[in-house]
Amino acid sequence: MKPGLFEGNEAVAYAAYHAGCRFFAGYPITPATSIFNTLLNLLPPAGGTVLQAEDEIAAMGCCIGASMAGLKVMTATSGPGISLYSEHISFAVGSEIPMVIVNVQRLGPSTGSATKGADGDIQFMRWGNSGGLPLIVLAPTDAADCFVLTLHAFNLAETYRCPVILASNKEIGMTRESLDLGSLKQPEIINRSRPAGEQVFLPFRTFAGKDVPGFMPIGGDTLVRQTSSTHGIDGYITTDPNEIGAMAARMKRKIESDIAQFAFAEEKIEAEADTLILTYGVTARAAKAACRELKAEGRPVSLLVLKTLWPVPEHLICQKAEGTKRVIVTEMNLGQYVREIERVLRDKKVEFSGQMDGRLISPAQIKEAVNG
């Protein structure tokens, strides 16, 4: 592709196409609709499908079915839509169905302000499914991140057989900026693995050293069972506590034990700094500007921009906060991810700086928090 001007949402769509996504289902909603619109131009000519479902619940159901049939799939929504996705996110977690979900966050609660950005869904994206099992959430800061992290999202969904959420924001998704997609460092595309060995196929059996079962699509020559109920390795519903406990522990372990492999972040650590600014999403841009200005004024501070939010990259955070006394968490909400930092960095002074009123956080506000 030639360099050009891209919205973050358009970059997501092009990345999905490049990753091999050939099925998209969604329901139009501001500020996520331009993902839908861009894929309408990309997928059908490549033999793919773009479906406008009757509502968000149906859109998720269509994606689950298409993924179970072997396709790479994606859906996108915002605000009330991510709430409606909750039941089917639980289905995808429990049935280990690969899919990418884009949440272009807008100001809530409820219908809120459709044209105002926020990061108010951060805890919901982790805990908004029944059972509490983990899933992966990535957070871009700009259009370039939207492209690269969407590629990673598809790879992670395929690798770990799970839903992966891209936590974007209205200000990222609908801001158009100059971008050369071809120049970006792109990960090698990964496809889901088929079962190993020649044993009788069991849909949720894993082998030594692996916590992710091989994938067989429904509708082929091999009978594949899927259920949203608790099940054993054969896919049949079970009430056996040992089977249920082993399955839940494996689904938790397969993601959390591997977090070091996908703990994406950007950093600028100043050797003499006693303060670390920790942020994510669009606020990273203001934080970078604030850090530049503070350094020019003779007060260097360190910066850590997380691009993997869930599971919490605890080791990375501890490592980058080493040597600092104070950590300021700045985010576009009333204090959600700061709770995780307080939990992880119990020996540090952790402070919150944020707001949820539809306005972007400015460099001046971040500097005030540092100097306050």
TIDRENLUM-95079 format. One line per 3 residues: number of its first residue (from 1); for each residue z, y, x of N, C-alpha, C. Coordinates in pm, whole numbers, plus 50000, padded with zeros to 5 digits. Atoms other than C-alpha are relative to their C-alpha. Last residue first. Layout:
NUM) Z Y X Z Y X Z Y X ~ ...
***
This chain:
372) 49888 49970 50090 54242 51921 50193 50133 49943 50047 ~ 49920 49891 49946 53997 51923 50481 50126 50027 49920 ~ 49963 50029 49861 53844 51584 50404 50097 50104 50054
369) 49909 50116 50001 53851 51637 50026 50046 49966 50140 ~ 49871 49952 50051 53703 51986 50069 50102 49887 49998 ~ 49934 49926 49892 53428 51842 50287 50137 50050 49956
366) 49953 50101 49906 53346 51591 50012 50072 50066 50117 ~ 49885 50069 50059 53330 51867 49753 50058 49895 50096 ~ 49885 49909 49996 53106 52080 49977 50125 49934 49942
363) 49939 50004 49867 52870 51786 50032 50125 50089 50009 ~ 50066 49918 49897 52817 51776 49655 50065 49980 50137 ~ 49896 49954 49909 52904 51504 49403 49932 50071 50116
360) 49992 50065 49870 52622 51485 49150 50118 50056 50079 ~ 50046 49925 49882 52697 51612 48803 50009 49913 50124 ~ 50145 49986 50000 52711 51403 48485 49945 50077 50118
357) 50038 49897 50095 53083 51453 48428 49850 50025 49996 ~ 50089 50065 50095 53244 51156 48599 49967 50102 49890 ~ 50008 49934 50131 53416 51280 48912 49906 49920 49911
354) 50113 50031 50087 53514 51165 49257 50006 50076 49870 ~ 50066 49873 50031 53747 51184 49554 49878 49969 49914 ~ 50117 50001 50087 53999 50904 49600 49946 50141 49980
351) 50005 49892 50099 54242 50863 49888 49871 49990 49919 ~ 50126 50003 50075 54341 50562 50098 50007 50105 49890 ~ 49986 49903 50109 54610 50606 50365 49865 50010 49930
348) 50062 49869 49985 54571 50288 50565 50039 50092 49884 ~ 49931 49929 49893 54786 49977 50612 49944 50140 50022 ~ 49864 49966 50041 54688 49831 50276 50077 50078 50105
345) 49945 49920 49889 54320 49844 50359 50142 50047 49967 ~ 50044 50054 49871 54181 49561 50142 50069 50070 50116 ~ 49958 50140 49986 54370 49633 49818 49971 49947 50141
342) 49853 50000 49993 54337 50009 49847 50053 49859 50022 ~ 49969 49952 49865 53968 49960 49922 50152 50008 50020 ~ 50025 50109 49906 53926 49746 49611 50037 50042 50142
339) 49897 50101 50021 54094 50005 49391 49985 49885 50098 ~ 49885 49962 49919 53871 50275 49542 50113 49898 49985 ~ 50004 50078 49877 53581 50086 49387 50116 50034 50092
336) 50017 50143 50026 53677 50214 49044 49998 49918 50129 ~ 49925 50080 49903 53809 50570 49053 49991 49853 49970 ~ 49862 49953 49994 53711 50819 48783 50087 49914 50091
333) 49924 50052 50114 53338 50777 48839 50144 50050 50016 ~ 50029 49926 50124 53067 50904 49073 50063 49931 49878 ~ 50090 50071 50092 53221 50775 49397 49989 50076 49869
330) 50062 49906 50093 53405 50907 49703 49895 49928 49918 ~ 50103 50069 50078 53652 50687 49887 49945 50099 49899 ~ 50031 49929 50124 53844 50877 50154 49886 49928 49931
327) 50129 50038 50057 54002 50658 50423 49983 50074 49868 ~ 50022 49950 50136 54281 50784 50649 49859 49961 49953 ~ 49873 49995 50072 54439 50653 50966 49978 50024 49851
324) 49984 49883 50086 54125 50540 51147 50134 49992 49926 ~ 49983 49878 49921 54125 50304 51443 50013 50126 49918 ~ 49907 50015 49889 53983 50010 51252 50006 50129 50083
321) 49886 49909 50020 53811 50126 50935 50100 49993 50114 ~ 50046 49863 49985 53479 49973 51042 50112 50102 49981 ~ 50053 49976 49866 53631 49630 51105 49963 50147 50019
318) 49887 49995 49906 53844 49629 50792 49953 50035 50140 ~ 49923 49879 50029 53543 49720 50577 50116 50014 50098 ~ 50076 49884 49955 53324 49456 50739 50080 50128 49982
315) 49997 50000 49854 53587 49186 50695 49928 50122 50057 ~ 49869 49960 49949 53638 49278 50330 50003 50008 50153 ~ 50012 50040 49858 53275 49271 50223 50125 50040 50077
312) 49957 49893 49911 53373 49289 49851 49989 49952 50145 ~ 49858 50002 49969 53173 49024 49666 50036 50111 50101 ~ 49933 50124 50040 53039 49248 49529 49923 49880 50054
309) 49873 49965 50064 52960 49596 49657 50081 49877 49963 ~ 49951 50117 50072 52686 49522 49910 50136 50036 49944 ~ 50116 50036 50082 52516 49848 50004 50018 49862 49936
306) 50012 50141 50039 52834 50004 50142 49876 49981 49913 ~ 50072 50008 50128 52798 50339 50316 49980 49852 49967 ~ 50042 50137 50032 53059 50380 50591 49939 50001 49860
303) 50061 50026 50131 53105 50722 50749 49963 49853 49988 ~ 50086 50118 50006 53324 50845 51033 49952 49978 49858 ~ 49945 50106 50083 53458 51200 51060 49902 49884 50001
300) 50079 50119 50030 53394 51463 51326 50078 49901 49914 ~ 49911 50100 50059 53583 51792 51297 49920 49875 49963 ~ 49899 50047 49907 53425 52046 51531 50099 49903 49942
297) 49884 49911 50006 53234 52250 51276 50114 49953 50089 ~ 50042 49872 49945 52907 52079 51369 50115 50099 50003 ~ 50013 50019 49855 53082 51746 51308 49959 50130 50068
294) 49866 50008 49943 53193 51861 50965 49995 49983 50152 ~ 49942 49866 49999 52841 51972 50875 50139 49999 50064 ~ 50073 49917 49903 52684 51641 50975 50065 50137 50013
291) 49962 50046 49866 52955 51444 50793 49929 50082 50108 ~ 49864 49951 49971 52908 51651 50477 50043 49962 50140 ~ 50009 49855 49975 52532 51589 50483 50136 50057 50036
288) 50068 49981 49870 52585 51215 50520 49991 50148 50036 ~ 49903 50034 49895 52840 51218 50237 49939 50016 50139 ~ 49908 49887 49983 52601 51404 50008 50099 49973 50112
285) 50080 49888 49947 52336 51140 50065 50087 50123 50023 ~ 50015 50015 49855 52586 50855 50027 49923 50117 50060 ~ 49901 49914 49936 52668 50986 49678 49993 49990 50152
282) 50061 49870 49973 52341 50826 49559 50098 50094 50072 ~ 50091 49940 50098 52487 50478 49589 49952 50138 50042 ~ 50114 50085 50033 52788 50395 49805 49909 50076 49905
279) 50071 49970 50124 53091 50558 49965 49888 49900 49978 ~ 50063 50122 50049 53352 50533 50236 49937 50029 49865 ~ 50051 49984 50137 53448 50844 50433 49928 49871 49963
276) 50122 50072 50036 53657 50749 50735 49964 50033 49856 ~ 50033 50013 50142 53916 50983 50885 49867 49929 49983 ~ 49885 50066 50061 54086 50975 51226 49979 49976 49852
273) 49966 49968 50139 53762 51043 51408 50125 49927 49954 ~ 49878 49919 50005 53748 51041 51789 50048 50026 49857 ~ 49890 50055 49919 53503 50752 51828 50131 50076 49984
270) 49968 49901 49898 53277 50862 51541 50126 49955 50075 ~ 49860 49999 49958 53139 50571 51339 50018 50096 50117 ~ 50001 49905 49888 52814 50624 51155 50145 50020 50040
267) 49879 49941 49943 52751 50335 50922 49968 50107 50103 ~ 50047 49900 49903 52504 50174 50687 50124 50073 50051 ~ 49931 49872 49992 52587 49858 50495 49930 50089 50101
264) 50088 49891 49960 52462 49517 50386 50077 50132 49998 ~ 49914 49881 50005 52717 49235 50378 49920 50120 50052 ~ 50067 49896 50077 52459 48964 50305 50090 50122 49978
261) 50145 50010 49989 52529 48682 50550 49928 50112 49925 ~ 50041 49941 49872 52895 48782 50594 49849 50000 50017 ~ 50018 49857 50013 52945 48711 50223 49954 50066 50130
258) 50119 49962 49924 52885 48338 50270 49978 50150 50006 ~ 49988 50048 49862 53224 48201 50165 49886 50046 50088 ~ 49898 49927 49925 53228 48421 49855 50010 49955 50145
255) 50031 49858 49980 52897 48299 49716 50101 50067 50093 ~ 50138 49990 49949 52906 47918 49739 49961 50145 50028 ~ 50010 50014 49855 53287 47921 49711 49859 50027 50052
252) 49931 49887 49937 53307 48054 49357 49976 49999 50150 ~ 50078 49881 50035 53043 47814 49225 50063 50128 50057 ~ 50125 49998 49923 53212 47529 49417 49920 50126 49970
249) 49967 49968 49861 53559 47609 49280 49873 50008 50085 ~ 49965 49858 49993 53424 47621 48923 50030 50041 50145 ~ 50121 49922 50023 53250 47284 48962 50028 50149 50014
246) 50086 50013 49882 53554 47117 49120 49875 50085 49985 ~ 49942 49927 49889 53786 47250 48850 49912 49997 50124 ~ 50009 49857 50029 53563 47135 48566 50051 50082 50118
243) 50140 49959 49992 53516 46789 48714 49985 50150 49980 ~ 50042 50013 49860 53887 46747 48781 49855 50043 50018 ~ 49951 49889 49917 53985 46887 48443 49954 49993 50144
240) 49920 50056 49892 53758 46640 48256 50047 50114 50092 ~ 49867 49939 50016 53638 46819 47942 50094 49948 50108 ~ 49881 50076 49962 53271 46755 48016 50125 50078 49968
237) 49875 49931 50030 52932 46860 47883 50117 49910 50035 ~ 49940 50030 50130 52647 46674 48051 50130 50077 49984 ~ 50041 49903 50101 52459 46839 48338 50055 49974 49862
234) 50113 50054 50076 52482 46534 48564 49950 50095 49892 ~ 50120 49992 49918 52697 46720 48820 49877 49947 49927 ~ 49990 50068 49873 52960 46779 48553 49869 50008 50076
231) 50079 50122 49982 52960 47034 48278 50029 49938 50136 ~ 49952 50063 49878 53145 47327 48127 49936 49862 50011 ~ 49864 50053 50007 52925 47468 47853 50042 49943 50135
228) 49909 49890 49968 52622 47690 47908 50145 49955 49991 ~ 49906 49967 50106 52401 47384 47928 50086 50117 50044 ~ 49932 49872 49981 52096 47277 48125 50093 50022 49882
225) 49906 49956 50103 51957 46926 48165 50060 50134 50039 ~ 49901 49904 49948 51643 46849 48363 50089 50044 49885 ~ 49911 49947 50103 51427 46543 48297 50107 50087 50063
222) 49860 50043 49988 51172 46505 48575 50083 50065 49892 ~ 49994 50145 50016 50799 46523 48497 50142 49947 50005 ~ 50081 50079 49908 50813 46897 48440 50013 49852 49974
219) 50139 50009 50045 50927 47109 48146 49911 49921 50093 ~ 50016 50074 50125 51253 47226 48302 49852 49995 49964 ~ 50028 49926 50123 51232 47335 48662 49998 49909 49877
216) 50118 50061 50063 51408 47143 48941 49974 50074 49869 ~ 50052 49956 50130 51644 47332 49171 49879 49918 49959 ~ 50144 49979 50000 51861 47195 49450 49951 50031 49859
213) 50084 50114 50036 52236 47239 49411 49851 50034 50010 ~ 50102 49959 50098 52412 47513 49607 49914 49880 49967 ~ 49933 49977 50127 52741 47426 49783 49903 50043 49891
210) 50065 49904 50090 52583 47270 50089 50080 50012 49871 ~ 50027 49875 49933 52738 47100 50393 49933 50105 49914 ~ 49906 49961 49894 52714 46752 50247 49957 50129 50068
207) 49990 50095 49891 52496 46740 49936 50088 50056 50111 ~ 50022 49939 49867 52513 46912 49601 50020 49893 50106 ~ 49945 50069 49884 52469 46764 49255 49967 50079 50127
204) 49900 49916 49935 52415 47002 48967 50069 49929 50116 ~ 50033 49857 49990 52088 46876 48818 50101 50087 50072 ~ 49891 49947 50081 52134 46506 48899 49997 50152 50018
201) 49975 49858 50012 51812 46346 49023 50117 50029 49907 ~ 50023 49960 50139 51832 45979 49113 50041 50146 49984 ~ 49907 50055 50099 51836 45960 49491 49959 50044 49859
198) 50075 50079 50097 51530 46027 49706 50091 49937 49895 ~ 49979 50144 50010 51667 46301 49926 49920 49935 49889 ~ 50029 50080 49881 51688 46677 49885 50019 49852 49971
195) 49897 50096 49960 51663 46871 49561 49957 49918 50121 ~ 50002 50119 50084 51412 47159 49557 50107 49903 50049 ~ 50018 50130 49936 51500 47487 49725 50000 49888 49896
192) 49893 50096 50027 51450 47827 49562 49965 49862 50054 ~ 50016 50065 50130 51199 48055 49731 50108 49894 49982 ~ 49938 50132 50017 51271 48298 50014 49974 49950 49859
189) 49980 50041 50139 51055 48597 50116 50050 49856 49996 ~ 50094 50106 50035 51106 48712 50475 50031 49949 49860 ~ 49958 50138 49972 51309 49031 50482 49889 49902 49964
186) 49989 50086 50118 51132 49366 50493 50045 49860 50039 ~ 49964 50132 49949 51169 49647 50744 50032 49909 49884 ~ 49860 50038 50014 50996 49939 50577 50023 49860 50056
183) 49929 49977 49873 50663 50060 50715 50145 49953 49995 ~ 50044 50092 49897 50453 49910 50436 50075 50013 50130 ~ 49941 50132 50023 50652 50087 50167 49965 49902 50111
180) 50103 50090 49949 50566 50430 50309 50057 49859 49991 ~ 49961 50132 49952 50778 50662 50099 49878 49922 50045 ~ 50105 50054 49914 50782 51025 49993 50046 49869 50062
177) 49996 49958 49860 51028 51090 49714 49891 49930 50080 ~ 50124 50035 49932 51048 51079 49335 50005 50055 50143 ~ 50035 49901 49899 51395 51080 49183 49878 49951 50076
174) 50099 49907 50052 51413 50877 48863 49969 50115 50095 ~ 50112 50063 50069 51586 50562 48985 49891 50096 49959 ~ 50081 50077 49906 51810 50730 49240 49873 49951 49932
171) 50046 49905 49899 51948 51002 49013 49917 49931 50108 ~ 50107 49916 50052 51967 50761 48718 49943 50091 50108 ~ 49941 49882 50063 52173 50518 48925 49884 50087 49954
168) 50064 49872 49974 52110 50179 49084 50068 50109 49917 ~ 49926 49891 50064 52337 49876 49088 49940 50134 50041 ~ 50027 49881 49921 52099 49590 49165 50061 50119 49927
165) 50016 49870 50066 52254 49281 49010 49971 50107 50104 ~ 49968 49894 49904 52207 48926 49137 49970 50132 49932 ~ 50050 49867 50029 52219 48629 48899 50044 50098 50107
162) 49907 49917 50075 52285 48296 49070 49930 50129 49958 ~ 50016 50037 50141 52109 48006 49239 50101 50076 49914 ~ 49871 50041 50054 52250 48088 49584 49995 49957 49854
159) 49920 50075 49904 51927 48106 49783 50126 49942 49937 ~ 50063 50129 49973 51696 48207 49498 50087 49913 50089 ~ 50002 50074 50126 51922 48484 49371 49943 49860 50020
156) 49864 50048 50025 51987 48594 49728 50008 49920 49871 ~ 49968 50104 49902 51616 48617 49809 50138 49940 49974 ~ 50074 50121 50037 51546 48806 49486 50032 49886 50096
153) 49944 50051 50126 51824 49053 49560 49929 49874 49956 ~ 49881 50078 49969 51709 49092 49922 50060 49937 49873 ~ 50046 50120 49930 51366 49200 49804 50118 49910 50034
150) 50056 50086 50105 51533 49437 49557 49944 49872 50061 ~ 49891 50074 50062 51744 49566 49846 49953 49916 49882 ~ 49949 50103 49909 51433 49660 50046 50109 49917 49933
147) 50102 50099 49965 51250 49845 49767 50062 49886 50081 ~ 50040 50068 50124 51546 50024 49612 49899 49890 50030 ~ 49903 50106 50027 51674 50102 49961 49963 49921 49876
144) 50023 50101 49897 51356 50296 50032 50095 49883 49983 ~ 50116 50081 50037 51390 50476 49699 49971 49891 50102 ~ 50123 49922 50015 51743 50598 49776 49884 49905 49968
141) 49969 49856 49991 52108 50491 49804 49878 50087 49973 ~ 50088 49916 49919 52078 50130 49690 50046 50144 50002 ~ 50006 49860 50042 52376 49924 49565 49909 50081 50091
138) 50048 49915 49891 52383 49543 49572 49979 50142 49948 ~ 50043 49868 50044 52591 49325 49337 49964 50084 50123 ~ 50034 49907 49893 52633 48950 49390 49950 50131 49941
135) 50145 49984 49987 52815 48729 49145 49976 50110 50101 ~ 50065 49888 49932 53168 48595 49135 49849 50001 49983 ~ 50061 50049 49876 53328 48376 48869 49917 50111 50064
132) 49962 49929 49879 53546 48567 48623 49942 49949 50129 ~ 49969 50096 49895 53527 48315 48341 50035 50063 50132 ~ 49887 50088 50028 53354 48534 48087 50019 49900 50113
129) 50048 50130 50047 53133 48805 48228 50120 49908 49980 ~ 50049 50000 50138 53191 49176 48274 49934 49870 49958 ~ 49909 50071 50088 53411 49136 48584 49950 49990 49856
126) 49930 50114 49940 53180 49225 48870 50072 49917 49896 ~ 50100 50090 49944 52925 49442 48691 50063 49881 50069 ~ 50061 50083 50106 53202 49588 48477 49901 49901 50059
123) 49912 50112 50029 53393 49707 48785 49940 49907 49894 ~ 49976 50075 49877 53101 49920 48903 50091 49879 49977 ~ 50004 50142 50036 52977 50029 48561 50042 49909 50115
120) 49888 50041 50084 53075 50397 48584 50005 49852 49967 ~ 49976 50134 49948 52852 50493 48873 50119 49940 49926 ~ 49859 50029 49971 52706 50801 48706 50006 49863 50066
117) 49963 50116 49919 52375 50966 48626 50150 49985 50015 ~ 49904 49965 49896 52288 51198 48339 50043 49874 50075 ~ 50071 49935 49890 51976 51167 48124 50093 50047 50112
114) 50110 50083 49950 52105 50912 47873 49931 50060 50122 ~ 50108 49905 49977 52438 51086 47827 49886 49927 50069 ~ 49980 49902 49895 52700 50858 47675 49890 50103 50007
111) 50132 49939 49985 52566 50579 47454 50003 50110 50105 ~ 50087 50028 50113 52893 50392 47516 49862 50062 50023 ~ 50010 50134 50058 53104 50549 47788 49902 49993 49885
108) 49939 50058 50119 52909 50661 47973 50126 50078 49964 ~ 49866 49956 50036 52690 50847 48221 50045 49937 49870 ~ 49998 49866 50057 52389 50648 48336 50143 50030 49955
105) 49883 49949 50071 52348 50346 48557 49982 50143 49951 ~ 50017 49860 49961 52010 50198 48641 50106 50078 49923 ~ 49921 49912 50084 52128 49837 48614 49987 50142 50052
102) 49990 49863 49950 51865 49604 48755 50077 50084 49898 ~ 49969 49907 50108 51918 49233 48691 50014 50139 50062 ~ 49961 49867 49952 51761 48976 48922 50015 50093 49880
99) 50066 49887 50065 51754 48609 48824 50050 50130 50061 ~ 50037 49883 49918 51843 48265 48957 49933 50107 49915 ~ 50139 49963 50026 52014 48033 48704 49965 50124 50082
96) 50058 49979 49867 52336 47865 48812 49849 50026 49992 ~ 50109 50096 49989 52428 47736 48464 49921 50016 50130 ~ 49951 50135 50024 52768 47906 48470 49894 49893 50014
93) 49902 50038 49899 52646 48227 48632 50037 49853 49984 ~ 50070 50014 49872 52330 48251 48423 50095 49962 50113 ~ 50085 50119 50006 52523 48183 48101 49935 49977 50136
90) 49910 50115 49992 52788 48442 48193 49922 49869 50000 ~ 49960 50003 49859 52512 48696 48256 50094 49881 50021 ~ 50100 50076 49928 52383 48590 47914 50020 50005 50151
87) 49995 50143 50037 52702 48695 47742 49902 49918 50082 ~ 49882 50070 49949 52725 49025 47934 49999 49850 49969 ~ 50040 50108 49908 52370 49151 47883 50115 49904 50029
84) 50060 50107 50078 52477 49352 47577 49957 49883 50087 ~ 49893 50061 50080 52710 49559 47796 49946 49883 49919 ~ 49929 50091 49909 52428 49614 48044 50117 49936 49929
81) 50075 50124 49976 52218 49750 47757 50074 49904 50091 ~ 49966 50101 50100 52478 50003 47642 49930 49867 50025 ~ 49901 49964 50101 52437 50194 47971 50034 49889 49902
78) 49903 49896 49967 52123 50089 48154 50103 50010 49888 ~ 49939 49931 50112 51856 49819 48162 50093 50110 50051 ~ 49941 49871 49962 51630 49612 48382 50052 50070 49877
75) 49984 49914 50115 51513 49250 48380 50066 50129 50046 ~ 49919 49879 49989 51378 49027 48654 50008 50068 49864 ~ 49992 49911 50115 51234 48680 48691 50088 50120 50029
72) 49910 49894 49957 51110 48437 48954 49998 50109 49893 ~ 50052 49870 49960 50952 48153 48762 50110 50087 50062 ~ 50045 49994 49862 51058 47788 48758 49949 50133 50049
69) 50131 50063 49993 51098 47694 48391 49937 50015 50138 ~ 49979 50144 50009 51470 47769 48417 49869 49923 50008 ~ 49949 50044 49871 51370 48117 48534 50024 49849 50001
66) 50111 49997 49904 51151 48167 48228 50045 49955 50138 ~ 50094 50108 50027 51429 48054 47996 49887 49994 50100 ~ 49933 50126 49967 51688 48280 48157 49905 49883 49979
63) 49997 50013 49854 51448 48573 48150 50066 49870 50043 ~ 50136 50031 49955 51378 48521 47779 49996 49980 50151 ~ 50028 50138 50036 51751 48505 47705 49861 49957 50045
60) 49930 50086 49904 51809 48827 47897 49972 49853 49971 ~ 50066 49983 49870 51541 49006 47695 50065 49910 50105 ~ 50119 50085 49997 51682 48860 47371 49928 50010 50134
57) 49953 50139 50000 52022 49012 47439 49882 49905 50009 ~ 49960 50039 49865 51861 49343 47535 50048 49856 50008 ~ 49877 49933 49957 51677 49383 47207 50038 49945 50138
54) 49950 49923 50114 51352 49290 47032 50131 50071 50030 ~ 49922 50079 50095 51196 49190 47361 50052 50088 49887 ~ 49901 49913 50064 50923 49382 47537 50070 49918 49893
51) 49968 50017 50141 50761 49118 47754 50099 50107 49955 ~ 49904 49893 50029 50580 49153 48085 50023 50000 49850 ~ 49970 49963 50138 50410 48835 48201 50101 50112 49997
48) 49861 49995 50044 50241 48741 48527 50014 50049 49857 ~ 49968 50120 50077 49886 48630 48605 50143 49996 49951 ~ 49967 50107 49906 49845 48884 48884 50036 49870 49928
45) 50118 50030 49917 49662 49132 48658 50023 49887 50100 ~ 50109 50069 50073 49952 49093 48408 49875 49974 50084 ~ 49989 50144 50022 50221 49171 48670 49884 49936 49924
42) 50004 50090 49885 50139 49507 48824 49991 49852 49964 ~ 50125 49984 49924 50046 49759 48554 49985 49896 50110 ~ 50110 50021 50095 50310 49650 48303 49865 50012 50071
39) 50032 50143 50000 50544 49625 48603 49890 49965 49899 ~ 50070 50031 49875 50528 50002 48644 49959 49853 50004 ~ 50136 49943 50003 50613 50065 48278 49921 49964 50125
36) 50080 50070 50101 50913 49829 48276 49854 50048 50008 ~ 50015 50133 49938 51054 49984 48593 49909 49915 49911 ~ 50115 49993 49911 50979 50324 48434 49986 49874 50086
33) 50128 50039 50059 51207 50227 48146 49883 50005 50097 ~ 50055 50120 49935 51534 50225 48342 49856 49970 49962 ~ 50107 49961 49909 51665 50578 48269 49933 49883 50073
30) 49988 49900 49895 51649 50565 47967 50128 49972 50079 ~ 49877 49921 50001 51605 50244 47771 49997 50097 50117 ~ 50006 49864 49945 51307 50030 47676 50133 50075 49986
27) 50006 49915 50119 51399 49664 47614 50004 50144 50051 ~ 49906 49891 50011 51333 49412 47886 49986 50071 49867 ~ 49972 49973 50140 51152 49101 47995 50105 50109 49993
24) 49904 49892 50027 50985 49058 48332 50015 50011 49849 ~ 49955 49989 50140 50811 48747 48459 50104 50111 49991 ~ 50115 50005 50090 50598 48705 48771 50041 49998 49853
21) 49962 49995 50141 50846 48797 49044 49874 50002 49914 ~ 50053 50113 50075 50698 48691 49378 50044 49996 49855 ~ 49910 50115 49985 50901 48909 49612 49950 49877 49927
18) 50016 50053 49864 50608 49155 49639 50086 49876 50021 ~ 50134 50060 49991 50605 49203 49260 49981 49934 50137 ~ 49995 50121 50082 50980 49261 49258 49866 49926 50006
15) 49929 50103 49923 50944 49504 49548 50007 49870 49922 ~ 50091 50049 49896 50677 49701 49362 50067 49891 50084 ~ 50108 50077 50062 50902 49725 49056 49905 49943 50105
12) 49944 50127 50048 51207 49835 49253 49890 49910 49946 ~ 49979 50081 49880 51001 50100 49433 50060 49865 49965 ~ 50130 50054 49961 50884 50227 49095 50011 49912 50123
9) 50037 50105 50095 51244 50261 48980 49865 49938 50035 ~ 49923 50119 49967 51337 50453 49295 49964 49884 49909 ~ 49866 50001 50057 51055 50689 49210 50073 49877 50054
6) 49951 50108 50084 50767 50682 49453 50136 50036 49942 ~ 49877 49960 50066 50552 50946 49620 50042 49889 49903 ~ 50013 49914 50117 50292 50805 49856 50137 50041 49949
3) 49883 49915 50022 50221 50595 50162 49977 50091 49879 ~ 50003 49872 49930 49930 50355 50108 50131 50074 49978 ~ 50000 49880 50083 50000 50000 50000 50000 50125 50086
***
